[in-house]
């Protein structure tokens, strides 16, 4: 390698480093802005958010099975409401997807398949509601007609409510204990859910989570996320 080639190589490496650092800084700044928007949205509702010190445990929910690996990427903020505790955090899951590229090679005029894989990232803002008085059966609610990628905890057919056709059009509900779920989902709760479309909601004992799969609450959607997710959690926690 002559001196000119060496200079071009070093220059390319230096440019790559500068671009990498700039991208990282931009990403961190964007994340801080989004998190601040969540805090402001909570305060606009007259609530007092405080930084969450440790990441909330979401292992009980089907969301944790979304990918091959996942973790809470932002522990979020917490605040008290209705005698319970709310935490708004962010969860990121990585799902490894195999790509099969069909390629021709001349040996014996045959084909071979080269297996490749790529990582797909799912990032979502999550509202977690916890209360000692909450007695939620284990359930999984998702928008009807949407093919989510979660390896579902529940494999039964959907639990329907014939007297609530609007709910059936909006959501698909599954769970292990149908009797408890029917008792939990009163007419009032079903009507409330019908007003808020496109949500994923899971319950388990004293905990509920609400999220929109693959969506981070930012900008104008931050206030809408807090408002709607909190309304759903409060509505479902009513005795």
C-alpha positions in Angstrom: 0.0 0.0 0.0 1.5 3.3 -1.0 1.2 6.6 0.9 -1.8 7.8 -1.0 -3.7 4.6 -0.4 -2.8 4.7 3.2 -4.1 8.3 3.5 -7.4 7.4 1.8 -7.8 4.4 4.1 -7.1 6.4 7.2 -9.4 9.2 6.0 -12.2 6.7 5.4 -11.8 5.2 8.9 -11.8 8.7 10.5 -15.0 9.6 8.6 -16.7 6.4 9.7 -15.8 7.1 13.3 -17.1 10.7 13.1 -20.4 9.5 11.5 -20.7 6.8 14.1 -20.2 9.2 17.0 -22.6 11.7 15.4 -25.3 9.1 14.9 -24.9 7.9 18.5 -25.2 11.5 19.9 -28.2 12.2 17.7 -29.9 9.0 18.9 -29.2 9.8 22.5 -30.6 13.3 22.1 -33.7 12.0 20.4 -34.3 9.5 23.2 -33.9 12.2 25.9 -36.4 14.4 24.0 -38.9 11.6 23.8 -38.5 10.8 27.5 -39.0 14.4 28.4 -42.2 14.5 26.3 -43.5 11.6 28.3 -42.8 13.4 31.6 -44.5 16.5 30.4 -47.5 14.6 29.2 -47.9 13.0 32.7 -47.5 16.5 34.4 -50.2 17.9 32.0 -52.6 15.5 33.6 -51.8 16.9 37.1 -49.7 13.9 38.1 -46.2 14.0 39.6 -43.8 11.7 37.7 -40.4 10.6 39.2 -37.6 8.7 37.6 -37.8 5.0 38.0 -34.6 3.7 39.5 -34.8 0.1 38.3 -36.3 -1.5 35.3 -39.8 -3.0 35.9 -40.2 -6.7 35.5 -42.3 -7.6 32.5 -41.5 -11.3 32.4 -45.0 -12.3 33.3 -46.4 -11.0 30.1 -46.5 -12.2 26.5 -44.7 -9.1 25.4 -41.5 -10.7 26.9 -41.8 -13.5 24.3 -41.9 -11.1 21.4 -38.3 -11.8 20.3 -35.4 -14.0 20.8 -34.2 -11.6 23.4 -35.6 -8.4 24.9 -35.1 -5.9 27.8 -36.5 -2.7 29.2 -34.4 -0.1 27.4 -35.6 2.9 29.5 -36.7 2.3 33.1 -39.1 5.2 32.7 -41.1 7.3 35.1 -43.5 6.3 37.9 -46.4 8.0 39.6 -49.2 7.2 41.9 -52.9 7.1 40.8 -56.0 5.5 42.2 -54.2 3.8 45.0 -51.9 2.1 42.6 -48.5 2.7 40.9 -48.0 3.4 37.3 -44.7 3.1 35.4 -44.2 4.2 31.8 -41.1 2.6 30.3 -39.8 1.4 27.0 -39.3 -2.2 26.0 -37.1 -3.4 23.1 -37.1 -6.9 21.6 -34.8 -8.4 19.0 -36.2 -11.1 16.8 -33.9 -13.0 14.6 -35.4 -13.7 11.2 -34.0 -16.1 8.7 -33.7 -15.0 5.1 -33.3 -17.6 2.4 -31.6 -16.5 -0.7 -31.8 -18.8 -3.7 -28.5 -18.8 -5.6 -27.3 -20.6 -8.6 -24.0 -22.3 -8.8 -22.6 -24.3 -11.8 -21.7 -27.5 -10.0 -24.0 -30.1 -11.5 -26.4 -27.3 -12.5 -28.1 -27.5 -9.1 -29.2 -24.8 -6.6 -28.4 -24.3 -3.0 -30.0 -22.2 -0.4 -27.8 -20.0 1.7 -29.3 -19.4 5.1 -28.8 -15.9 6.4 -30.4 -14.1 9.4 -31.1 -10.6 10.3 -32.3 -8.9 13.5 -35.6 -7.1 13.6 -36.1 -4.7 16.4 -39.5 -4.0 18.1 -39.6 -0.9 20.3 -42.6 0.1 22.2 -43.6 2.4 25.0 -45.3 0.4 27.8 -47.6 1.5 30.7 -47.5 -0.8 33.7 -50.2 -0.5 36.4 -49.8 -2.2 39.7 -52.3 -2.2 42.6 -52.8 -4.6 45.5 -56.5 -4.5 45.1 -56.3 -5.6 41.4 -57.4 -9.1 40.7 -56.9 -9.5 37.0 -57.0 -13.0 35.4 -54.2 -13.9 33.0 -55.4 -12.5 29.7 -54.0 -11.3 26.4 -55.9 -8.7 24.3 -54.8 -7.5 20.9 -56.4 -5.7 17.9 -58.5 -8.0 15.8 -57.1 -8.9 12.4 -53.5 -7.9 13.1 -50.9 -10.6 12.8 -48.6 -9.8 15.7 -45.3 -11.7 16.1 -45.7 -12.6 19.8 -45.4 -16.2 20.7 -48.6 -16.2 22.5 -49.0 -17.6 26.0 -52.5 -18.6 25.2 -53.5 -21.0 22.4 -57.3 -21.2 22.9 -59.8 -19.7 20.5 -60.9 -16.2 21.1 -63.3 -15.5 23.9 -66.3 -13.7 22.3 -69.0 -11.6 23.8 -72.1 -11.9 21.4 -73.8 -8.9 23.0 -70.8 -6.7 22.2 -70.2 -6.9 18.4 -68.2 -3.7 18.3 -65.8 -5.2 20.8 -65.5 -8.3 18.7 -64.7 -6.2 15.6 -62.0 -4.2 17.5 -60.2 -6.9 19.6 -59.3 -10.5 20.1 -59.2 -11.7 23.7 -57.6 -14.9 24.9 -56.8 -16.5 28.3 -56.6 -19.7 30.1 -59.6 -19.3 32.5 -62.5 -18.3 30.4 -64.9 -18.1 33.3 -62.8 -15.7 35.3 -62.1 -13.6 32.2 -65.9 -13.3 31.5 -66.5 -12.2 35.0 -63.6 -9.7 34.9 -64.7 -8.1 31.6 -67.9 -6.4 32.5 -70.1 -4.6 30.0 -68.7 -1.3 31.3 -65.1 -2.5 30.6 -65.9 -3.9 27.2 -67.6 -0.6 26.2 -64.6 1.3 27.5 -62.1 -0.8 25.4 -64.2 -0.3 22.3 -63.6 3.5 22.5 -59.8 3.0 22.4 -58.7 1.0 19.3 -55.4 -0.5 18.4 -54.1 -1.4 21.9 -52.4 -4.4 23.3 -53.4 -5.1 26.9 -52.3 -7.9 29.2 -53.3 -8.7 32.7 -51.9 -10.9 35.4 -52.9 -10.7 39.0 -52.1 -7.3 40.4 -50.6 -6.0 37.2 -51.8 -4.7 33.8 -49.7 -3.5 30.9 -50.9 -1.4 27.9 -48.9 -0.7 24.7 -49.1 -0.3 20.9 -46.9 -3.0 19.3 -43.8 -1.5 17.7 -44.7 2.1 18.6 -42.8 4.6 20.7 -44.8 7.5 22.1 -43.1 10.7 20.9 -44.1 14.2 19.9 -47.8 14.7 19.6 -48.5 11.0 20.4 -46.9 11.2 23.8 -49.9 12.9 25.5 -52.3 10.7 23.6 -50.4 7.6 24.7 -50.4 8.6 28.4 -54.1 9.7 28.3 -55.4 6.6 26.6 -53.2 3.9 28.2 -54.0 5.3 31.7 -57.7 5.4 30.9 -57.6 1.8 29.9 -55.6 0.7 33.0 -57.9 2.7 35.3 -61.0 1.4 33.6 -59.9 -2.3 33.8 -58.8 -1.9 37.5 -62.2 -0.9 38.6 -63.8 -3.5 40.9 
